[in-house]
Amino acid sequence: MKFNRRNFLWTSLGAGTAIAASQEHLRLNAIRQQQEQNQIARSSLSDEISLIDAAYASEADWEDEMARRRQLLSVNNLTPPVLPYSRQMSQRLIHFCKLSVQQYKTNRKNPGYKGDIRVLPSYDDTIKSYTQLTSFQQEQDIIEKYLKNFQTQKVTSDSTENNSATLNETIQEVELTFQDKVRQILQRQHRIQIFSGIALTSKQHNILVFRGTQTQAEWLQNLNAKQVKYNAPDGKDYGVVHEGFLGLTRKLNPEPVAIAKQLDHTIPCYITGHSLGAAVATLVAMEIAQKVPQIKDQIQLYTFAGPRVGSPEFVKAHSQLIPNSYRIVNLADSVPLVPPVSMGNSYTHVGQKWGFLMQLEDTLLNHVVDTYQTAIKQGAEVNQTIGKREISSDKVKETNSP
């Protein structure tokens, strides 16, 4: 069967969501079973009033479950942003998110490419004022390479003569090839450095950008939704976070904290990312705020299409350290809905929510960087924080203009 990487990735997302929601699934099954038992017991009664009571009791179970989920999603005492959301910066940051993906893909096609963003297709005059300080990299196993090599060997073997002796030799050859690939995986012979983000600076801003998922190894980390304690430098209890996201964040080279120490601490520091990059940016912002206190008040976090990262305790601590945090989400995008809110010690989002609706009838199209870039250029995102009606800082400027 021909290997289709995109189908594999999105199938993996569905599988991962199902795995992550296993505990929730068991609990819901228990609720359904109880409902069925209640219904059976009550339906045997001849009194019509008892049947009505049974229906109300069954509905109450679901109402209790929905109330419990609303409570989990409602994180109280969050520190609101001090600065208004800037659509102009949001446009620029999602542009850099696209560049970071192009940087990775260019390197995969051309191993000699060193990461200079000026040669990328989306580089233009609007960002020429920024100087690229460095590129963030990670060492990863490239699973696709094992599969491709195995498939190539299999196709070559299948093209041989179809007599019995040759067939037996072919089977043995394929088995040996597979065993060799397994040994290579165990010995990590296909472990390479890949680009994961970019650090930039200008006279006005510092920017740290992290890209979304591109490798199958990263998808496996996405699926690792087990919660682990967030070990803060100050020793305080900041709750728990997604193990896979934390693992990827702490593999970045150079360390974002080391880069932050070199930045001008008197100008804004924007930290951003799309999809997996949004999760990484959320954790990087937390690390920098704690370990580089002189730049803490300059941090502004803009995330696009981000999944949930941590527990309510983590989110509260995050909002206190980084109040100027904004998450931009397509309401038709499924990625911000995972991991499930009720999993483990519960998962919830950080940041003030700015949403838009762009339903393109396809899971991938609803999620990709281009969709977010188009919506933000159109000014489609609005603040959806409950009980508040706010506009972006750019709109404020327009309103105050003569």
C-alpha positions as CSV (number, residue, x, y, z in Angstrom):
1,M,0.0,0.0,0.0
2,K,1.4,3.4,-0.9
3,F,2.4,5.5,2.1
4,N,0.5,8.7,2.3
5,R,2.1,11.0,5.0
6,R,-0.8,13.5,5.2
7,N,-3.4,10.7,5.7
8,F,-1.1,9.2,8.3
9,L,-0.8,12.5,10.2
10,W,-4.5,13.2,10.3
11,T,-5.4,9.7,11.1
12,S,-3.0,9.8,13.9
13,L,-4.7,13.0,15.2
14,G,-8.0,11.2,15.4
15,A,-6.4,8.2,17.0
16,G,-4.6,10.3,19.5
17,T,-7.7,12.2,20.4
18,A,-9.5,8.8,21.0
19,I,-6.6,7.6,23.2
20,A,-6.5,10.8,25.2
21,A,-10.2,10.6,25.8
22,S,-10.3,7.0,27.0
23,Q,-11.0,7.9,30.6
24,E,-13.7,10.3,29.5
25,H,-15.2,7.6,27.3
26,L,-15.3,5.1,30.2
27,R,-17.0,7.6,32.4
28,L,-19.6,8.5,29.8
29,N,-20.3,4.8,29.2
30,A,-21.0,4.4,32.9
31,I,-23.4,7.4,32.7
32,R,-25.2,5.8,29.7
33,Q,-25.5,2.4,31.4
34,Q,-26.9,4.1,34.5
35,Q,-29.4,5.9,32.3
36,E,-30.4,2.7,30.6
37,Q,-30.9,1.0,33.9
38,N,-33.0,3.9,35.2
39,Q,-35.1,3.8,32.1
40,I,-35.7,0.1,32.2
41,A,-36.6,0.2,35.9
42,R,-39.0,3.0,35.4
43,S,-40.5,1.8,32.1
44,S,-41.8,-1.2,33.9
45,L,-44.0,1.0,36.0
46,S,-47.5,1.5,34.8
47,D,-47.8,5.0,36.3
48,E,-47.3,7.6,33.5
49,I,-46.0,10.0,36.1
50,S,-43.2,7.6,37.0
51,L,-42.1,7.4,33.3
52,I,-41.9,11.2,33.2
53,D,-39.9,11.3,36.3
54,A,-37.5,8.7,34.8
55,A,-37.0,10.9,31.7
56,Y,-36.2,13.9,33.9
57,A,-33.8,11.8,36.0
58,S,-32.0,10.7,32.9
59,E,-31.7,14.2,31.6
60,A,-30.4,15.4,35.0
61,D,-27.5,13.0,34.7
62,W,-26.4,14.8,31.4
63,E,-27.1,18.2,32.9
64,D,-24.8,17.3,35.8
65,E,-22.1,16.2,33.4
66,M,-22.4,19.4,31.3
67,A,-22.3,21.5,34.4
68,R,-19.1,19.7,35.5
69,R,-17.4,20.4,32.2
70,R,-18.4,24.1,32.2
71,Q,-16.9,24.4,35.6
72,L,-13.6,22.8,34.4
73,L,-13.5,25.2,31.4
74,S,-14.1,28.2,33.7
75,V,-10.8,29.1,35.3
76,N,-11.4,31.9,37.8
77,N,-9.1,34.7,39.0
78,L,-7.1,34.9,35.8
79,T,-5.0,38.1,35.4
80,P,-6.4,40.0,32.3
81,P,-4.2,41.5,29.7
82,V,-2.7,44.9,30.5
83,L,-2.2,45.7,26.8
84,P,-4.8,45.5,24.1
85,Y,-4.6,42.9,21.4
86,S,-2.8,44.2,18.2
87,R,-4.1,42.9,14.9
88,Q,-1.2,44.5,13.1
89,M,1.3,42.5,15.2
90,S,-0.9,39.4,14.9
91,Q,-0.6,39.6,11.1
92,R,3.1,39.9,11.3
93,L,3.4,37.0,13.8
94,I,1.3,34.6,11.8
95,H,3.5,35.5,8.8
96,F,6.6,34.5,10.7
97,C,4.8,31.2,11.7
98,K,4.5,30.5,8.0
99,L,8.1,31.3,7.4
100,S,9.2,28.8,10.1
101,V,7.3,26.0,8.4
102,Q,9.0,27.0,5.1
103,Q,12.3,27.0,6.8
104,Y,11.8,23.4,8.0
105,K,10.6,22.2,4.6
106,T,13.5,23.9,2.7
107,N,16.0,22.2,4.9
108,R,14.4,18.7,4.4
109,K,14.6,19.2,0.6
110,N,18.1,20.7,0.8
111,P,20.2,19.4,3.7
112,G,22.8,22.1,3.0
113,Y,20.4,24.9,3.8
114,K,21.5,26.8,6.9
115,G,18.1,28.4,7.9
116,D,18.4,31.9,6.4
117,I,14.8,33.1,6.1
118,R,15.6,35.7,3.5
119,V,15.6,33.0,0.8
120,L,12.2,31.6,1.7
121,P,9.1,32.1,-0.6
122,S,7.1,34.2,1.9
123,Y,9.9,36.5,2.9
124,D,9.0,40.1,1.8
125,D,9.7,43.8,2.4
126,T,7.3,44.0,5.4
127,I,9.8,42.1,7.6
128,K,13.1,43.3,6.2
129,S,13.6,45.4,9.3
130,Y,14.2,42.3,11.4
131,T,17.5,40.6,11.9
132,Q,17.6,36.8,12.3
133,L,19.5,36.0,15.5
134,T,19.3,32.3,15.3
135,S,17.2,29.2,14.4
136,F,15.9,26.8,17.0
137,Q,16.6,23.2,16.2
138,Q,15.8,19.8,17.6
139,E,17.3,16.3,17.2
140,Q,14.6,13.9,16.1
141,D,14.2,10.4,14.7
142,I,12.8,10.8,11.1
143,I,10.4,7.9,11.1
144,E,9.3,8.7,7.5
145,K,12.9,7.8,6.3
146,Y,12.6,4.3,7.7
147,L,9.3,3.7,6.0
148,K,10.5,5.2,2.7
149,N,13.6,3.0,2.7
150,F,11.6,-0.1,3.5
151,Q,9.0,0.6,0.9
152,T,11.7,1.2,-1.8
153,Q,13.3,-2.1,-1.0
154,K,9.9,-3.8,-1.1
155,V,9.0,-2.3,-4.5
156,T,12.4,-3.3,-5.9
157,S,11.9,-6.8,-4.6
158,D,8.4,-7.0,-6.0
159,S,9.7,-6.3,-9.5
160,T,11.9,-9.4,-9.6
161,E,11.0,-12.6,-11.5
162,N,7.9,-14.4,-10.2
163,N,9.2,-18.0,-9.9
164,S,9.1,-19.9,-6.6
165,A,12.9,-19.7,-5.9
166,T,13.0,-16.0,-6.5
167,L,9.9,-15.4,-4.4
168,N,11.5,-17.2,-1.4
169,E,14.6,-15.1,-1.9
170,T,12.5,-11.9,-2.1
171,I,10.7,-12.7,1.1
172,Q,14.0,-13.4,2.9
173,E,15.4,-10.2,1.5
174,V,12.4,-8.1,2.6
175,E,12.6,-9.6,6.1
176,L,16.3,-8.9,6.4
177,T,15.7,-5.3,5.2
178,F,13.0,-4.8,7.8
179,Q,15.2,-6.2,10.5
180,D,18.0,-3.9,9.4
181,K,15.6,-0.9,9.6
182,V,14.6,-1.9,13.1
183,R,18.2,-2.0,14.2
184,Q,18.8,1.4,12.7
185,I,15.8,2.8,14.7
186,L,17.2,1.3,17.9
187,Q,20.7,2.6,17.2
188,R,19.2,6.0,16.1
189,Q,21.2,6.1,12.8
190,H,18.5,8.3,11.3
191,R,18.5,10.9,14.1
192,I,19.0,14.4,12.6
193,Q,18.8,18.1,13.5
194,I,15.7,19.8,12.2
195,F,14.5,23.4,12.3
196,S,11.8,24.2,14.9
197,G,11.7,28.0,15.1
198,I,13.3,31.4,14.6
199,A,14.6,34.2,16.9
200,L,14.5,37.7,15.4
201,T,15.1,41.3,16.6
202,S,14.5,44.8,15.4
203,K,14.7,48.3,16.9
204,Q,11.1,47.9,17.9
205,H,10.6,44.3,18.8
206,N,12.1,40.9,19.7
207,I,10.3,37.9,18.3
208,L,10.5,34.1,19.1
209,V,8.6,31.9,16.6
210,F,7.9,28.2,16.8
211,R,6.4,26.1,14.0
212,G,3.6,23.6,13.9
213,T,3.8,19.8,13.6
214,Q,5.7,18.5,10.6
215,T,7.2,15.1,11.5
216,Q,5.7,11.9,12.6
217,A,7.9,11.9,15.7
218,E,6.2,15.2,16.7
219,W,2.8,13.7,16.1
220,L,3.7,10.9,18.5
221,Q,4.7,13.6,21.1
222,N,1.3,15.3,20.4
223,L,-0.4,12.1,21.4
224,N,1.5,11.8,24.6
225,A,-1.1,13.7,26.6
226,K,-0.1,12.3,30.0
227,Q,0.2,15.1,32.5
228,V,3.4,15.7,34.4
229,K,4.3,18.2,37.1
230,Y,5.6,21.5,35.9
231,N,8.9,21.9,37.7
232,A,9.3,25.7,38.2
233,P,12.7,27.2,39.0
234,D,11.2,28.9,42.1
235,G,10.0,25.6,43.5
236,K,6.3,26.7,43.5
237,D,3.5,24.3,42.6
238,Y,2.3,25.4,39.1
239,G,0.2,22.4,38.4
240,V,0.7,19.9,35.6
241,V,1.2,20.1,31.8
242,H,1.2,17.9,28.7
243,E,4.2,15.6,28.8
244,G,4.8,15.5,25.1
245,F,4.7,19.3,24.6
246,L,7.0,19.8,27.6
247,G,9.5,17.3,26.2
248,L,9.7,19.0,22.8
249,T,10.1,22.4,24.4
250,R,13.0,21.3,26.5
251,K,14.8,19.8,23.5
252,L,15.2,23.1,21.7
253,N,18.7,24.1,20.8
254,P,19.7,26.8,21.6
255,E,17.6,27.1,24.7
256,P,15.1,30.0,24.3
257,V,16.0,31.2,27.8
258,A,19.7,31.6,26.7
259,I,18.5,33.7,23.7
260,A,16.2,35.8,25.9
261,K,19.1,36.7,28.1
262,Q,20.8,38.3,25.1
263,L,17.8,40.4,24.0
264,D,17.2,44.1,24.6
265,H,15.1,44.1,27.7
266,T,13.6,47.5,27.0
267,I,11.5,46.6,24.0
268,P,8.5,44.2,23.6
269,C,9.3,40.5,23.3
270,Y,6.7,38.7,21.3
271,I,6.5,34.9,21.6
272,T,4.4,33.1,19.1
273,G,3.6,29.8,17.4
274,H,1.0,27.9,15.4
275,S,-0.5,24.5,16.4
276,L,2.2,22.5,18.2
277,G,4.3,25.7,18.0
278,A,1.5,27.5,20.0
279,A,1.9,24.9,22.8
280,V,5.7,25.2,22.7
281,A,5.4,29.1,22.7
282,T,3.2,28.9,25.8
283,L,5.8,26.8,27.7
284,V,8.7,28.9,26.4
285,A,7.0,32.1,27.6
286,M,6.6,30.6,31.1
287,E,10.3,29.5,31.2
288,I,11.6,32.9,30.1
289,A,9.3,34.8,32.5
290,Q,10.7,32.8,35.4
291,K,14.4,32.6,34.4
292,V,14.8,36.0,32.8
293,P,12.8,38.3,35.1
294,Q,14.2,41.5,33.6
295,I,12.3,40.7,30.4
296,K,9.1,39.3,32.0
297,D,7.0,42.5,31.7
298,Q,7.9,42.8,28.0
299,I,6.6,39.4,27.0
300,Q,3.5,39.3,24.8
301,L,2.2,35.8,23.9
302,Y,0.3,35.3,20.6
303,T,-0.8,31.7,19.8
304,F,-2.6,30.4,16.8
305,A,-4.6,27.2,16.6
306,G,-3.1,26.0,19.8
307,P,-4.1,22.9,21.8
308,R,-4.6,22.9,25.6
309,V,-1.3,22.7,27.5
310,G,-1.9,22.4,31.2
311,S,-4.2,22.2,34.2
312,P,-6.2,25.1,35.7
313,E,-3.4,25.6,38.3
314,F,-0.9,26.0,35.5
315,V,-3.2,28.4,33.6
316,K,-3.7,30.6,36.7
317,A,0.1,30.8,37.3
318,H,0.7,31.5,33.6
319,S,-1.8,34.4,33.6
320,Q,-0.1,36.0,36.6
321,L,3.4,35.8,35.0
322,I,2.3,36.6,31.5
323,P,-0.9,38.6,31.5
324,N,-0.5,39.9,28.0
325,S,-1.5,36.5,26.4
326,Y,-3.8,36.1,23.4
327,R,-4.9,33.0,21.6
328,I,-6.4,33.2,18.1
329,V,-8.6,30.3,17.1
330,N,-10.7,29.3,14.1
331,L,-14.0,28.1,15.6
332,A,-14.1,25.4,12.9
333,D,-10.7,24.1,13.9
334,S,-10.6,20.8,15.9
335,V,-7.1,21.1,17.2
336,P,-7.9,23.7,20.0
337,L,-10.4,21.1,21.4
338,V,-7.7,18.7,22.4
339,P,-6.6,17.3,24.8
340,P,-10.1,16.8,26.3
341,V,-11.0,19.2,29.1
342,S,-11.8,16.4,31.5
343,M,-8.7,14.3,31.0
344,G,-6.4,13.8,34.0
345,N,-6.3,16.8,36.3
346,S,-8.3,18.6,33.5
347,Y,-6.9,20.7,30.6
348,T,-7.7,24.3,29.9
349,H,-6.5,27.1,27.7
350,V,-4.3,30.1,28.5
351,G,-4.8,33.6,27.1
352,Q,-7.6,35.9,26.0
353,K,-9.6,34.3,23.3
354,W,-9.9,35.9,19.9
355,G,-12.0,33.8,17.5
356,F,-13.2,33.8,13.9
357,L,-15.2,31.3,11.9
358,M,-13.7,30.0,8.6
359,Q,-15.3,26.7,7.7
360,L,-13.6,25.2,4.7
361,E,-15.2,21.8,5.0
362,D,-12.0,20.0,5.7
363,T,-10.1,19.3,8.9
364,L,-6.7,20.2,7.5
365,L,-7.8,23.4,5.7
366,N,-9.6,24.7,8.8
367,H,-6.3,24.4,10.7
368,V,-3.4,25.4,8.4
369,V,-1.4,28.6,8.8
370,D,-2.8,30.1,5.5
371,T,-6.4,30.0,6.9
372,Y,-5.4,31.9,10.0
373,Q,-3.3,34.3,7.9
374,T,-6.2,35.0,5.6
375,A,-8.7,35.6,8.5
376,I,-6.4,37.9,10.4
377,K,-5.7,40.0,7.2
378,Q,-9.5,40.3,6.8
379,G,-9.8,41.4,10.5
380,A,-12.2,38.5,11.1
381,E,-11.1,37.7,14.7
382,V,-13.1,39.2,17.6
383,N,-12.6,39.0,21.4
384,Q,-14.7,36.2,22.8
385,T,-13.9,36.6,26.4
386,I,-17.1,36.0,28.4
387,G,-18.7,39.2,29.7
388,K,-16.4,41.5,27.8
389,R,-16.5,43.4,24.6
390,E,-13.1,44.6,23.5
391,I,-11.5,45.8,20.3
392,S,-7.9,45.6,19.1
393,S,-5.3,48.3,19.7
394,D,-5.3,49.0,15.9
395,K,-9.0,49.8,16.0
396,V,-8.5,52.1,19.0
397,K,-5.9,54.0,16.8
398,E,-8.4,54.2,14.0
399,T,-11.2,55.5,16.3
400,N,-9.0,58.2,17.7
401,S,-7.8,59.3,14.3
402,P,-9.0,62.7,13.0
